[in-house]
C-alpha cells in the first residue's frame, strides 16, 4: 500500500511540475518498465482535464451571475452607466 501511495505522490509531483529532475527521471524509467503505470498516468491526466473544465464552468457561471446582478439591478444603475460610458468612448 505504501508503495502505491509513494508512486501516486511521485506521479502527481511529476505531472504538476513539483518533482525534482532526478525524481522525474526515475519516474520516466518506471514508465518504461510498467505499462500499467502509463495507463494510470493517462487516467490521472484525464481527471485533471475534467476538474479543470468543471472549475472553468463554475467560474463562468459565477461571473454570469455577477454580470446579471450588476447590469440588471436598479441599485447598480450608476455603475452600469459608468461602465457603458467607458466602452462607448
C-alpha positions in Angstrom: 0.0 0.0 0.0 2.8 2.4 0.9 4.5 1.8 -2.5 1.2 2.6 -4.3 0.9 5.8 -2.4 4.5 6.7 -3.0 4.0 6.0 -6.7 0.9 8.1 -6.8 2.6 11.0 -5.0 5.6 10.8 -7.4 3.2 10.7 -10.4 1.3 13.8 -9.1 4.5 15.7 -8.4 5.9 15.0 -11.9 2.7 15.8 -13.7 2.2 19.0 -11.7 5.9 20.1 -12.0 6.6 19.8 -8.3 9.2 17.0 -8.6 12.9 17.4 -9.0 14.6 16.4 -12.2 16.0 13.3 -10.6 12.6 12.2 -9.4 11.1 12.8 -12.8 13.9 10.8 -14.5 13.2 7.9 -12.0 9.5 8.1 -12.8 10.2 8.1 -16.6 12.3 5.0 -16.2 9.5 3.3 -14.2 7.1 4.2 -17.0 9.3 2.3 -19.5 9.1 -0.8 -17.3 5.5 -0.7 -16.3 2.7 -0.4 -18.9 0.1 -0.2 -16.1 1.8 3.0 -14.8 1.3 4.6 -18.3 -2.4 3.8 -18.1 -2.5 5.3 -14.6 -1.0 8.5 -15.9 -3.4 8.7 -18.8 -6.3 8.4 -16.4 -4.8 10.9 -14.0 -4.3 13.4 -16.8 -7.9 12.9 -17.9 -9.0 13.5 -14.3 -7.1 16.8 -14.3 -8.7 17.8 -17.5 -12.2 17.1 -16.2 -11.5 19.0 -12.9 -10.1 22.0 -14.8 -13.1 22.1 -17.2 -15.5 21.9 -14.2 -13.7 24.7 -12.5 -13.9 26.9 -15.6 -17.6 26.1 -16.0 -18.2 27.1 -12.3 -16.3 30.3 -12.8 -18.2 31.2 -15.9 -21.5 30.6 -14.0 -20.4 32.8 -11.1 -19.2 35.6 -13.5 -22.5 35.4 -15.3 -24.4 35.8 -12.1 -22.3 38.8 -11.1 -22.8 40.3 -14.6 -26.6 39.9 -14.4 -26.7 41.4 -10.9 -24.6 44.4 -11.9 -26.3 45.1 -15.2 -29.9 44.4 -14.4 -30.4 45.6 -10.8 -31.7 49.1 -10.4 -29.4 49.7 -7.4 -26.3 49.4 -9.7 -27.6 51.7 -12.4 -24.9 54.3 -11.8 -22.2 51.7 -12.0 -23.7 50.2 -15.2 -23.9 53.7 -16.8 -20.3 54.4 -16.0 -19.1 51.1 -17.5 -21.2 51.5 -20.6 -19.9 55.1 -21.0 -16.3 53.9 -20.7 -16.8 51.4 -23.6 -18.6 53.9 -25.8 -15.5 56.1 -25.7 
